[in-house]
Amino acid sequence: TFTGWVFVKMMKVLVCVIALWGAAGGARSCGESRRVYGEKHELNTAPHTHISGEHLRLCPRDYTCCSSLMEDTLARQSEADFLSAVQDTSQFLLTTFTQRHRKFDEFFRELMDVAEKSMNQMFTQTYGHLYTQNAPIFQQLFSDLRRYYTGQVSLAEVLSDFWAGLVERVFALVNPQYQFSEDYLECVSKHAEQLRPFGDVPHKLHIQVTYYYMRVCFSLYNQDKEKCLTVGSECVRALMRQWFCPLCRGLPSLKPCHSLCLNVMKGCLANQADLDSEWNNFIDVLMVVVEKLGGPFHFELAADSIAVKVSEGIMYMQENSITISAKVFQGCGIPRPTPARNKRSSRERDGKRAFRTYSAEEKPTTASGTNLDRLLQERLRPMRGFWVALPHTICNDERKAADVTNEDRCWNGQTPGRYLPSVTADGLVNQINNPEMEVDIARPDVKTRQLIMELRVAVNRLKHAQSGRDADLIDSECLRAFILVSVFSERNNVKIKNPAHSKTTLCQHVCRFASAIRMLIMLIIKYS
């Protein structure tokens, strides 16, 4: 009947109205949120439509597409994504120090080989068989210098042993009319510091070699125990709220507002931002060193001059042999005369000749064909301001936050819309005004404060090296700050480890690289 037909039509309309009302109310679909969530996680607990959000702990308690288990899972993912973002952002630090150390190490070892070869050829031509008879002492010098480079011996001991052995041999050569017992030559060595038989050359060489090497001293860390970057509960809450609460609201593609992202990152990285001042001082000092390497204190010329400096010491003793011998005889007694012997050949008598320098073909560059100063300059400058810029770098990633110009179509932490709070300033103290999390500014991170102090120690050591002051480092005083700051790139987990059981990590590369810079300065300073 007509009445029945009207009734059916009305029921259909009513069903449509109810369906539309449900879609507009609490029964909206969670299909898009399920799709995004399912790309990384199981969908067992993911609702198909919006449910009441009374169970939520981190996101707004509105109708939601997230169960309690989903919220916990997404909170863990937000922490992992944050650490990954820090790692990705600091990747250039990892790349720089591992590659630069490897290239520097190749450069250094090749340069030492050429320097030793140059000395051998020069002294063979200059001193003839007198050098070849005493060649082991010079070979031992370069062997010990290589050991010093790897931190196995003290530089003071290396050079002291070299000059002590050399003074015995040269003293015997300039006094061929006498016989010298081992006890007598030991007496000569004991008087060497007072007599200064080589003038100030040993002191200069000590400074120069210290500049050249920068003793490799490294504290070793791995990635299992302590966290260099600790993600606190307040940080996790803020990370979850900005990155995944939109998903729980059924808006997984909505990015957090740029200013919201900055406040969250500045709160999570508050302690690390306080590293920036001392970090910049460290980079500035390294830049000064690099400028010296490219200027009058040329690295390769310094290595080339080792043989010249040693020869200058020998020449000084030859030229002052009468005065030196008289003082030795006064302190150690008159030695026994030696039987008659042939005169030295003209080559041995002539002494110092014109010393050749490296040819262009012999001069080592690096594996990439560039000189050391050019190798370093392009890499250091971008590292200034790294820690203060880190929040901006992360938030400028379109995957992490909305564009700064998109102020209305973004997630403000509660709903879609403009983010109104101001962006807080950098550093721990300024987080008292951070609207996104509570940061205890009265309790700075102990490890970060330690790193700040150690960066200051590193800067002072480099400045001392520039002024020509040597300091043999010990393991406990290594530049751990530089290591720890740089090792953020390695998943931000750091653990002190027994060196005997350690693998080569970024820590070693960075510390070797930084320490080598310091040592080479002291070789170069007197070669201008």
QUIHU-V182868 format. One record per residue. N is the residue number from 0. RES is the residue in three letters. SS is DSSP state (hx for helix, st for strand, lp for the rest). PHI is phi in whole degrees, 0 to 359 (NA if undefined). OMEGA is omega in whole degrees, 0 to 359 (999 if undefined). Layout:
BEGIN
n = <N | N>
res = <RES | RES>
ss = <SS | SS>
phi = <PHI | PHI>
omega = <OMEGA | OMEGA>
END
This chain:
BEGIN
n = <0 | 1 | 2 | 3 | 4 | 5 | 6 | 7 | 8 | 9 | 10 | 11 | 12 | 13 | 14 | 15 | 16 | 17 | 18 | 19 | 20 | 21 | 22 | 23 | 24 | 25 | 26 | 27 | 28 | 29 | 30 | 31 | 32 | 33 | 34 | 35 | 36 | 37 | 38 | 39 | 40 | 41 | 42 | 43 | 44 | 45 | 46 | 47 | 48 | 49 | 50 | 51 | 52 | 53 | 54 | 55 | 56 | 57 | 58 | 59 | 60 | 61 | 62 | 63 | 64 | 65 | 66 | 67 | 68 | 69 | 70 | 71 | 72 | 73 | 74 | 75 | 76 | 77 | 78 | 79 | 80 | 81 | 82 | 83 | 84 | 85 | 86 | 87 | 88 | 89 | 90 | 91 | 92 | 93 | 94 | 95 | 96 | 97 | 98 | 99 | 100 | 101 | 102 | 103 | 104 | 105 | 106 | 107 | 108 | 109 | 110 | 111 | 112 | 113 | 114 | 115 | 116 | 117 | 118 | 119 | 120 | 121 | 122 | 123 | 124 | 125 | 126 | 127 | 128 | 129 | 130 | 131 | 132 | 133 | 134 | 135 | 136 | 137 | 138 | 139 | 140 | 141 | 142 | 143 | 144 | 145 | 146 | 147 | 148 | 149 | 150 | 151 | 152 | 153 | 154 | 155 | 156 | 157 | 158 | 159 | 160 | 161 | 162 | 163 | 164 | 165 | 166 | 167 | 168 | 169 | 170 | 171 | 172 | 173 | 174 | 175 | 176 | 177 | 178 | 179 | 180 | 181 | 182 | 183 | 184 | 185 | 186 | 187 | 188 | 189 | 190 | 191 | 192 | 193 | 194 | 195 | 196 | 197 | 198 | 199 | 200 | 201 | 202 | 203 | 204 | 205 | 206 | 207 | 208 | 209 | 210 | 211 | 212 | 213 | 214 | 215 | 216 | 217 | 218 | 219 | 220 | 221 | 222 | 223 | 224 | 225 | 226 | 227 | 228 | 229 | 230 | 231 | 232 | 233 | 234 | 235 | 236 | 237 | 238 | 239 | 240 | 241 | 242 | 243 | 244 | 245 | 246 | 247 | 248 | 249 | 250 | 251 | 252 | 253 | 254 | 255 | 256 | 257 | 258 | 259 | 260 | 261 | 262 | 263 | 264 | 265 | 266 | 267 | 268 | 269 | 270 | 271 | 272 | 273 | 274 | 275 | 276 | 277 | 278 | 279 | 280 | 281 | 282 | 283 | 284 | 285 | 286 | 287 | 288 | 289 | 290 | 291 | 292 | 293 | 294 | 295 | 296 | 297 | 298 | 299 | 300 | 301 | 302 | 303 | 304 | 305 | 306 | 307 | 308 | 309 | 310 | 311 | 312 | 313 | 314 | 315 | 316 | 317 | 318 | 319 | 320 | 321 | 322 | 323 | 324 | 325 | 326 | 327 | 328 | 329 | 330 | 331 | 332 | 333 | 334 | 335 | 336 | 337 | 338 | 339 | 340 | 341 | 342 | 343 | 344 | 345 | 346 | 347 | 348 | 349 | 350 | 351 | 352 | 353 | 354 | 355 | 356 | 357 | 358 | 359 | 360 | 361 | 362 | 363 | 364 | 365 | 366 | 367 | 368 | 369 | 370 | 371 | 372 | 373 | 374 | 375 | 376 | 377 | 378 | 379 | 380 | 381 | 382 | 383 | 384 | 385 | 386 | 387 | 388 | 389 | 390 | 391 | 392 | 393 | 394 | 395 | 396 | 397 | 398 | 399 | 400 | 401 | 402 | 403 | 404 | 405 | 406 | 407 | 408 | 409 | 410 | 411 | 412 | 413 | 414 | 415 | 416 | 417 | 418 | 419 | 420 | 421 | 422 | 423 | 424 | 425 | 426 | 427 | 428 | 429 | 430 | 431 | 432 | 433 | 434 | 435 | 436 | 437 | 438 | 439 | 440 | 441 | 442 | 443 | 444 | 445 | 446 | 447 | 448 | 449 | 450 | 451 | 452 | 453 | 454 | 455 | 456 | 457 | 458 | 459 | 460 | 461 | 462 | 463 | 464 | 465 | 466 | 467 | 468 | 469 | 470 | 471 | 472 | 473 | 474 | 475 | 476 | 477 | 478 | 479 | 480 | 481 | 482 | 483 | 484 | 485 | 486 | 487 | 488 | 489 | 490 | 491 | 492 | 493 | 494 | 495 | 496 | 497 | 498 | 499 | 500 | 501 | 502 | 503 | 504 | 505 | 506 | 507 | 508 | 509 | 510 | 511 | 512 | 513 | 514 | 515 | 516 | 517 | 518 | 519 | 520 | 521 | 522 | 523 | 524 | 525 | 526 | 527>
res = <THR | PHE | THR | GLY | TRP | VAL | PHE | VAL | LYS | MET | MET | LYS | VAL | LEU | VAL | CYS | VAL | ILE | ALA | LEU | TRP | GLY | ALA | ALA | GLY | GLY | ALA | ARG | SER | CYS | GLY | GLU | SER | ARG | ARG | VAL | TYR | GLY | GLU | LYS | HIS | GLU | LEU | ASN | THR | ALA | PRO | HIS | THR | HIS | ILE | SER | GLY | GLU | HIS | LEU | ARG | LEU | CYS | PRO | ARG | ASP | TYR | THR | CYS | CYS | SER | SER | LEU | MET | GLU | ASP | THR | LEU | ALA | ARG | GLN | SER | GLU | ALA | ASP | PHE | LEU | SER | ALA | VAL | GLN | ASP | THR | SER | GLN | PHE | LEU | LEU | THR | THR | PHE | THR | GLN | ARG | HIS | ARG | LYS | PHE | ASP | GLU | PHE | PHE | ARG | GLU | LEU | MET | ASP | VAL | ALA | GLU | LYS | SER | MET | ASN | GLN | MET | PHE | THR | GLN | THR | TYR | GLY | HIS | LEU | TYR | THR | GLN | ASN | ALA | PRO | ILE | PHE | GLN | GLN | LEU | PHE | SER | ASP | LEU | ARG | ARG | TYR | TYR | THR | GLY | GLN | VAL | SER | LEU | ALA | GLU | VAL | LEU | SER | ASP | PHE | TRP | ALA | GLY | LEU | VAL | GLU | ARG | VAL | PHE | ALA | LEU | VAL | ASN | PRO | GLN | TYR | GLN | PHE | SER | GLU | ASP | TYR | LEU | GLU | CYS | VAL | SER | LYS | HIS | ALA | GLU | GLN | LEU | ARG | PRO | PHE | GLY | ASP | VAL | PRO | HIS | LYS | LEU | HIS | ILE | GLN | VAL | THR | TYR | TYR | TYR | MET | ARG | VAL | CYS | PHE | SER | LEU | TYR | ASN | GLN | ASP | LYS | GLU | LYS | CYS | LEU | THR | VAL | GLY | SER | GLU | CYS | VAL | ARG | ALA | LEU | MET | ARG | GLN | TRP | PHE | CYS | PRO | LEU | CYS | ARG | GLY | LEU | PRO | SER | LEU | LYS | PRO | CYS | HIS | SER | LEU | CYS | LEU | ASN | VAL | MET | LYS | GLY | CYS | LEU | ALA | ASN | GLN | ALA | ASP | LEU | ASP | SER | GLU | TRP | ASN | ASN | PHE | ILE | ASP | VAL | LEU | MET | VAL | VAL | VAL | GLU | LYS | LEU | GLY | GLY | PRO | PHE | HIS | PHE | GLU | LEU | ALA | ALA | ASP | SER | ILE | ALA | VAL | LYS | VAL | SER | GLU | GLY | ILE | MET | TYR | MET | GLN | GLU | ASN | SER | ILE | THR | ILE | SER | ALA | LYS | VAL | PHE | GLN | GLY | CYS | GLY | ILE | PRO | ARG | PRO | THR | PRO | ALA | ARG | ASN | LYS | ARG | SER | SER | ARG | GLU | ARG | ASP | GLY | LYS | ARG | ALA | PHE | ARG | THR | TYR | SER | ALA | GLU | GLU | LYS | PRO | THR | THR | ALA | SER | GLY | THR | ASN | LEU | ASP | ARG | LEU | LEU | GLN | GLU | ARG | LEU | ARG | PRO | MET | ARG | GLY | PHE | TRP | VAL | ALA | LEU | PRO | HIS | THR | ILE | CYS | ASN | ASP | GLU | ARG | LYS | ALA | ALA | ASP | VAL | THR | ASN | GLU | ASP | ARG | CYS | TRP | ASN | GLY | GLN | THR | PRO | GLY | ARG | TYR | LEU | PRO | SER | VAL | THR | ALA | ASP | GLY | LEU | VAL | ASN | GLN | ILE | ASN | ASN | PRO | GLU | MET | GLU | VAL | ASP | ILE | ALA | ARG | PRO | ASP | VAL | LYS | THR | ARG | GLN | LEU | ILE | MET | GLU | LEU | ARG | VAL | ALA | VAL | ASN | ARG | LEU | LYS | HIS | ALA | GLN | SER | GLY | ARG | ASP | ALA | ASP | LEU | ILE | ASP | SER | GLU | CYS | LEU | ARG | ALA | PHE | ILE | LEU | VAL | SER | VAL | PHE | SER | GLU | ARG | ASN | ASN | VAL | LYS | ILE | LYS | ASN | PRO | ALA | HIS | SER | LYS | THR | THR | LEU | CYS | GLN | HIS | VAL | CYS | ARG | PHE | ALA | SER | ALA | ILE | ARG | MET | LEU | ILE | MET | LEU | ILE | ILE | LYS | TYR | SER>
ss = <lp | hx | hx | hx | hx | hx | hx | hx | hx | hx | hx | hx | hx | hx | hx | hx | hx | hx | hx | hx | hx | hx | hx | hx | lp | lp | lp | lp | st | lp | hx | hx | hx | hx | hx | hx | hx | hx | lp | lp | lp | lp | lp | lp | lp | lp | lp | lp | st | lp | st | lp | lp | lp | lp | lp | lp | lp | lp | lp | lp | lp | lp | st | lp | lp | lp | hx | hx | hx | hx | hx | hx | hx | hx | hx | hx | hx | hx | hx | hx | hx | hx | hx | hx | hx | hx | hx | hx | lp | hx | hx | hx | hx | hx | hx | hx | hx | hx | hx | hx | hx | hx | hx | hx | hx | hx | hx | hx | hx | hx | hx | hx | hx | hx | hx | hx | hx | hx | hx | hx | hx | hx | hx | hx | hx | hx | lp | hx | hx | hx | hx | hx | lp | hx | hx | hx | hx | hx | hx | hx | hx | hx | hx | hx | hx | hx | hx | hx | lp | lp | lp | lp | lp | hx | hx | hx | hx | hx | hx | hx | hx | hx | hx | hx | hx | hx | hx | hx | hx | hx | hx | hx | hx | lp | lp | lp | st | st | lp | lp | hx | hx | hx | hx | hx | hx | hx | hx | hx | lp | hx | hx | hx | hx | lp | lp | lp | lp | lp | hx | hx | hx | hx | hx | hx | hx | hx | hx | hx | hx | hx | hx | lp | lp | lp | lp | lp | lp | lp | st | st | st | st | st | st | st | lp | lp | lp | lp | lp | hx | hx | hx | hx | hx | hx | hx | hx | hx | hx | hx | lp | hx | hx | hx | hx | lp | lp | lp | lp | lp | lp | lp | st | lp | hx | hx | hx | hx | hx | hx | hx | hx | hx | hx | hx | lp | hx | hx | hx | hx | lp | lp | hx | hx | hx | hx | hx | hx | hx | hx | hx | hx | hx | hx | hx | hx | hx | hx | hx | hx | hx | lp | lp | lp | lp | hx | hx | hx | hx | hx | hx | lp | hx | hx | hx | hx | hx | hx | hx | hx | hx | hx | hx | hx | hx | hx | lp | hx | hx | hx | hx | hx | hx | hx | hx | hx | hx | hx | hx | lp | lp | lp | st | st | lp | lp | lp | lp | lp | lp | lp | lp | hx | hx | hx | hx | hx | lp | lp | lp | lp | lp | lp | lp | lp | lp | lp | lp | lp | lp | lp | lp | lp | lp | lp | lp | lp | lp | hx | hx | hx | hx | hx | hx | hx | hx | hx | hx | hx | hx | lp | lp | hx | hx | hx | hx | hx | hx | hx | hx | hx | hx | lp | lp | lp | lp | lp | lp | lp | lp | lp | lp | lp | lp | lp | lp | lp | st | lp | lp | lp | lp | st | lp | lp | lp | lp | lp | lp | lp | lp | lp | lp | lp | lp | hx | hx | hx | hx | hx | lp | lp | lp | lp | lp | lp | lp | lp | lp | lp | lp | lp | hx | hx | hx | hx | hx | hx | hx | hx | hx | hx | hx | hx | hx | hx | hx | hx | hx | hx | hx | hx | hx | lp | lp | lp | lp | lp | lp | lp | lp | hx | hx | hx | lp | lp | hx | hx | hx | hx | hx | hx | hx | hx | hx | hx | lp | lp | lp | st | st | st | st | lp | lp | hx | hx | hx | lp | lp | lp | lp | hx | hx | hx | hx | hx | hx | hx | hx | hx | hx | hx | hx | hx | hx | hx | hx | hx | hx | hx | lp | lp | lp | lp>
phi = <NA | 296 | 296 | 296 | 297 | 297 | 298 | 298 | 298 | 295 | 296 | 296 | 297 | 297 | 299 | 296 | 297 | 298 | 296 | 295 | 297 | 294 | 293 | 281 | 259 | 272 | 248 | 290 | 289 | 251 | 303 | 292 | 294 | 297 | 298 | 292 | 296 | 290 | 293 | 232 | 225 | 289 | 263 | 304 | 257 | 278 | 290 | 275 | 227 | 300 | 234 | 297 | 258 | 297 | 279 | 290 | 254 | 249 | 266 | 304 | 276 | 256 | 302 | 220 | 257 | 243 | 278 | 299 | 296 | 297 | 297 | 296 | 297 | 291 | 295 | 295 | 294 | 297 | 294 | 296 | 294 | 296 | 297 | 295 | 295 | 296 | 298 | 297 | 292 | 266 | 301 | 293 | 294 | 302 | 298 | 299 | 283 | 289 | 290 | 294 | 295 | 298 | 292 | 298 | 297 | 298 | 300 | 298 | 295 | 294 | 295 | 295 | 299 | 292 | 297 | 293 | 298 | 297 | 297 | 299 | 293 | 294 | 287 | 296 | 291 | 276 | 250 | 62 | 289 | 298 | 283 | 299 | 293 | 248 | 302 | 304 | 293 | 283 | 297 | 294 | 301 | 291 | 297 | 291 | 294 | 292 | 292 | 296 | 299 | 266 | 79 | 269 | 221 | 274 | 296 | 301 | 292 | 302 | 287 | 297 | 296 | 297 | 292 | 295 | 293 | 290 | 295 | 297 | 290 | 292 | 298 | 293 | 290 | 277 | 232 | 292 | 280 | 238 | 258 | 235 | 280 | 297 | 296 | 292 | 294 | 294 | 296 | 299 | 297 | 295 | 272 | 297 | 297 | 286 | 279 | 50 | 295 | 255 | 67 | 264 | 297 | 303 | 296 | 297 | 295 | 300 | 297 | 292 | 291 | 296 | 301 | 289 | 259 | 54 | 313 | 281 | 232 | 224 | 270 | 253 | 227 | 227 | 243 | 246 | 258 | 283 | 258 | 287 | 244 | 267 | 259 | 282 | 296 | 295 | 295 | 299 | 301 | 292 | 297 | 298 | 297 | 274 | 265 | 239 | 296 | 301 | 297 | 294 | 273 | 86 | 234 | 295 | 273 | 281 | 270 | 294 | 299 | 301 | 292 | 300 | 301 | 298 | 295 | 295 | 293 | 293 | 288 | 291 | 250 | 298 | 293 | 294 | 297 | 288 | 287 | 300 | 298 | 290 | 299 | 297 | 299 | 296 | 297 | 299 | 295 | 297 | 296 | 297 | 299 | 298 | 298 | 294 | 296 | 270 | 253 | 290 | 263 | 286 | 300 | 294 | 295 | 296 | 297 | 297 | 270 | 303 | 298 | 296 | 295 | 298 | 296 | 299 | 296 | 296 | 298 | 298 | 291 | 297 | 291 | 248 | 297 | 295 | 296 | 296 | 298 | 300 | 291 | 294 | 299 | 292 | 271 | 249 | 97 | 275 | 284 | 285 | 295 | 264 | 300 | 304 | 220 | 291 | 290 | 292 | 293 | 299 | 296 | 291 | 285 | 292 | 71 | 290 | 246 | 293 | 269 | 280 | 246 | 299 | 278 | 299 | 289 | 280 | 296 | 286 | 249 | 211 | 300 | 263 | 82 | 242 | 283 | 299 | 297 | 293 | 295 | 263 | 304 | 290 | 260 | 282 | 303 | 296 | 279 | 295 | 71 | 301 | 286 | 289 | 280 | 302 | 301 | 295 | 297 | 293 | 286 | 283 | 286 | 297 | 280 | 256 | 203 | 289 | 298 | 299 | 277 | 263 | 270 | 256 | 258 | 209 | 268 | 263 | 104 | 233 | 212 | 293 | 149 | 297 | 267 | 268 | 299 | 282 | 280 | 288 | 283 | 276 | 95 | 297 | 301 | 287 | 284 | 299 | 259 | 286 | 282 | 262 | 198 | 268 | 243 | 281 | 286 | 276 | 232 | 294 | 295 | 297 | 296 | 293 | 297 | 295 | 296 | 298 | 295 | 287 | 296 | 296 | 298 | 299 | 297 | 297 | 295 | 293 | 294 | 297 | 297 | 296 | 273 | 91 | 268 | 267 | 212 | 291 | 279 | 247 | 304 | 291 | 251 | 296 | 279 | 293 | 300 | 298 | 296 | 294 | 298 | 286 | 286 | 309 | 295 | 263 | 64 | 65 | 246 | 225 | 218 | 289 | 220 | 295 | 303 | 291 | 245 | 265 | 262 | 290 | 236 | 303 | 306 | 295 | 301 | 293 | 292 | 299 | 299 | 294 | 293 | 296 | 303 | 297 | 289 | 290 | 301 | 286 | 283 | 280 | 300 | 264 | 258 | 288>
omega = <180 | 181 | 178 | 180 | 178 | 180 | 179 | 180 | 181 | 179 | 178 | 178 | 180 | 178 | 179 | 180 | 179 | 180 | 179 | 179 | 179 | 180 | 180 | 182 | 189 | 184 | 180 | 183 | 175 | 185 | 182 | 178 | 177 | 180 | 181 | 180 | 183 | 178 | 183 | 187 | 177 | 184 | 186 | 184 | 183 | 181 | 179 | 179 | 181 | 176 | 178 | 184 | 182 | 182 | 186 | 179 | 187 | 182 | 176 | 185 | 176 | 173 | 192 | 173 | 185 | 169 | 178 | 180 | 178 | 181 | 178 | 180 | 180 | 176 | 177 | 179 | 179 | 177 | 180 | 179 | 178 | 179 | 178 | 179 | 177 | 179 | 181 | 182 | 182 | 182 | 182 | 175 | 178 | 181 | 183 | 189 | 175 | 181 | 182 | 178 | 180 | 180 | 178 | 181 | 177 | 180 | 183 | 184 | 178 | 180 | 178 | 178 | 180 | 179 | 179 | 178 | 179 | 179 | 181 | 180 | 183 | 182 | 176 | 179 | 187 | 188 | 176 | 186 | 175 | 177 | 183 | 177 | 184 | 183 | 182 | 181 | 179 | 176 | 179 | 178 | 182 | 176 | 179 | 178 | 176 | 177 | 176 | 179 | 179 | 173 | 185 | 183 | 177 | 178 | 180 | 179 | 180 | 183 | 177 | 178 | 181 | 183 | 177 | 178 | 182 | 182 | 178 | 182 | 181 | 180 | 178 | 181 | 181 | 176 | 185 | 182 | 181 | 172 | 183 | 175 | 178 | 179 | 181 | 179 | 175 | 175 | 177 | 180 | 181 | 180 | 188 | 182 | 180 | 184 | 183 | 185 | 179 | 181 | 180 | 181 | 178 | 179 | 179 | 182 | 178 | 178 | 185 | 181 | 177 | 174 | 188 | 189 | 189 | 189 | 182 | 180 | 184 | 169 | 188 | 182 | 168 | 195 | 187 | 190 | 186 | 174 | 177 | 176 | 181 | 179 | 182 | 183 | 179 | 178 | 180 | 179 | 181 | 178 | 179 | 184 | 182 | 187 | 190 | 174 | 172 | 178 | 180 | 177 | 181 | 181 | 188 | 181 | 182 | 182 | 177 | 177 | 185 | 181 | 175 | 179 | 180 | 180 | 178 | 182 | 179 | 176 | 180 | 183 | 184 | 181 | 181 | 179 | 179 | 175 | 195 | 184 | 180 | 176 | 179 | 176 | 180 | 179 | 180 | 179 | 177 | 178 | 177 | 178 | 181 | 178 | 177 | 180 | 180 | 183 | 186 | 182 | 189 | 186 | 184 | 178 | 179 | 178 | 179 | 186 | 180 | 180 | 180 | 180 | 177 | 179 | 177 | 177 | 178 | 179 | 180 | 181 | 177 | 183 | 181 | 187 | 182 | 180 | 181 | 181 | 180 | 180 | 178 | 180 | 179 | 182 | 186 | 182 | 180 | 180 | 179 | 177 | 179 | 175 | 181 | 181 | 178 | 176 | 178 | 177 | 181 | 180 | 180 | 183 | 185 | 178 | 189 | 175 | 176 | 184 | 178 | 175 | 179 | 168 | 182 | 182 | 184 | 186 | 176 | 172 | 173 | 179 | 181 | 177 | 179 | 176 | 188 | 182 | 178 | 181 | 187 | 189 | 186 | 186 | 188 | 187 | 180 | 182 | 178 | 177 | 186 | 189 | 177 | 182 | 186 | 177 | 180 | 181 | 180 | 184 | 176 | 176 | 184 | 177 | 186 | 183 | 176 | 178 | 183 | 180 | 182 | 187 | 185 | 182 | 181 | 181 | 183 | 180 | 180 | 182 | 171 | 179 | 184 | 175 | 189 | 183 | 178 | 176 | 182 | 179 | 184 | 173 | 186 | 185 | 184 | 181 | 174 | 180 | 183 | 184 | 187 | 180 | 175 | 180 | 180 | 183 | 180 | 182 | 178 | 180 | 186 | 182 | 179 | 177 | 178 | 179 | 179 | 179 | 182 | 173 | 177 | 177 | 180 | 180 | 180 | 180 | 179 | 178 | 177 | 179 | 180 | 180 | 176 | 180 | 182 | 173 | 176 | 184 | 172 | 189 | 183 | 181 | 181 | 182 | 184 | 181 | 182 | 179 | 186 | 178 | 183 | 186 | 170 | 183 | 184 | 174 | 174 | 174 | 185 | 181 | 176 | 190 | 176 | 183 | 183 | 182 | 187 | 171 | 178 | 181 | 175 | 180 | 181 | 181 | 183 | 183 | 176 | 181 | 182 | 180 | 179 | 176 | 183 | 183 | 185 | 180 | 190 | 172 | 190 | 195 | 183 | 186 | 182 | 999>
END
